[in-house]
Amino acid sequence: MESFVYTVSQLTGLIKSMLQESFPSIQLKGEISNFKANSTGHLYFSLKDSSAQISAVMFRGQASRMSFQPKNGMLVQVQGKVSVYEAQGRYQIIIDSMTQAGLGDITEMIEERKRKLAAE
């Protein structure tokens, strides 16, 4: 019995379809890291917590509607859909909206150190 052999593109396409069907819309909370604003207006970054991270992209149209400037260390809540960037076979979240959710762990640690130094 001969089994079907997938190409990398076929497998990646199937995985992308499965993820998009399973997560058509999801809310996610995490800390921004590796933030890069592209000259086209798109935003690229990672969202992380204490033990994992996911690549994130917010395209120009959605990014232009935000009332704040995202930056590294900021804790945010996003809404979007999980997808696969097929060229690299990496899963990511494509963000439709983002709100601030406070300070991330790294930023909070820096602020705490500032307070301690100021007290001394």
C-alpha positions in Angstrom: 0.0 0.0 0.0 1.4 3.4 -1.1 0.9 6.4 1.1 0.3 10.0 -0.1 3.4 12.2 0.1 2.6 15.9 0.8 4.8 18.7 -0.4 5.8 21.3 2.2 3.5 23.8 0.6 0.5 21.4 0.7 1.1 20.6 4.4 1.6 24.2 5.3 -1.6 25.1 3.5 -3.6 22.4 5.3 -2.2 23.6 8.7 -3.1 27.2 7.8 -6.7 26.1 6.9 -7.1 24.1 10.1 -5.9 27.0 12.3 -8.0 29.6 10.6 -11.1 27.4 10.9 -10.4 26.6 14.6 -9.6 30.2 15.5 -11.7 32.6 13.3 -11.5 35.2 16.1 -9.6 35.1 19.3 -8.8 37.5 22.2 -5.2 37.3 23.5 -3.3 39.1 26.2 0.4 39.5 26.2 3.5 41.7 26.4 4.9 43.3 23.3 8.5 42.5 22.4 10.6 42.9 19.2 8.4 45.7 18.0 9.0 47.0 14.5 6.9 49.6 12.7 7.3 49.1 8.9 7.5 52.1 6.6 4.3 50.8 5.0 2.4 51.3 8.3 2.3 47.6 9.2 3.3 46.7 12.8 5.3 43.5 13.4 6.1 42.2 16.9 5.8 39.3 19.3 3.3 38.8 22.1 4.7 36.9 25.0 3.9 35.8 28.5 6.2 34.1 31.1 6.6 30.9 29.1 5.6 31.3 25.4 5.4 33.8 22.6 3.6 34.2 19.2 4.5 36.3 16.2 2.0 39.1 15.6 1.2 41.4 12.7 -1.2 44.4 12.6 -1.8 45.8 9.1 -1.8 49.5 8.3 -5.6 49.9 8.2 -6.1 48.5 11.6 -3.0 50.2 13.1 -4.1 53.6 11.9 -7.3 53.3 14.1 -5.4 52.9 17.4 -5.3 55.7 20.0 -1.9 54.9 21.4 1.6 54.0 20.1 2.6 50.3 20.9 6.1 49.8 22.3 8.2 47.0 23.8 7.2 46.0 27.3 3.6 47.2 27.0 0.9 44.7 28.1 -1.9 44.6 25.5 -5.1 42.8 24.7 -5.7 42.0 21.1 -8.4 40.6 19.0 -7.6 38.8 15.7 -7.3 35.5 14.0 -4.6 32.8 14.1 -3.0 32.1 10.8 0.2 30.8 9.2 2.8 32.8 7.3 3.3 30.2 4.7 6.6 31.5 3.3 8.3 30.6 6.7 5.8 28.0 8.0 5.3 30.1 11.2 2.0 30.5 12.9 1.0 34.0 13.9 -1.9 36.2 15.0 -3.2 38.8 12.6 -4.5 41.6 14.8 -7.7 43.5 14.1 -7.8 45.6 17.3 -5.5 46.3 20.3 -6.0 47.9 23.6 -3.6 48.7 26.4 -3.8 46.3 29.4 -1.2 47.7 31.7 2.5 47.4 32.1 4.3 44.2 31.1 6.5 42.3 33.5 9.7 43.8 32.2 8.4 47.3 32.3 7.0 46.8 35.7 10.4 45.4 37.0 12.2 48.5 35.6 9.6 50.9 37.2 10.0 49.1 40.5 13.8 49.5 40.4 13.4 53.2 39.6 11.1 53.6 42.6 13.7 51.8 44.9 16.6 53.9 43.6 14.5 57.1 44.0 13.7 56.1 47.6 17.4 55.6 48.4 
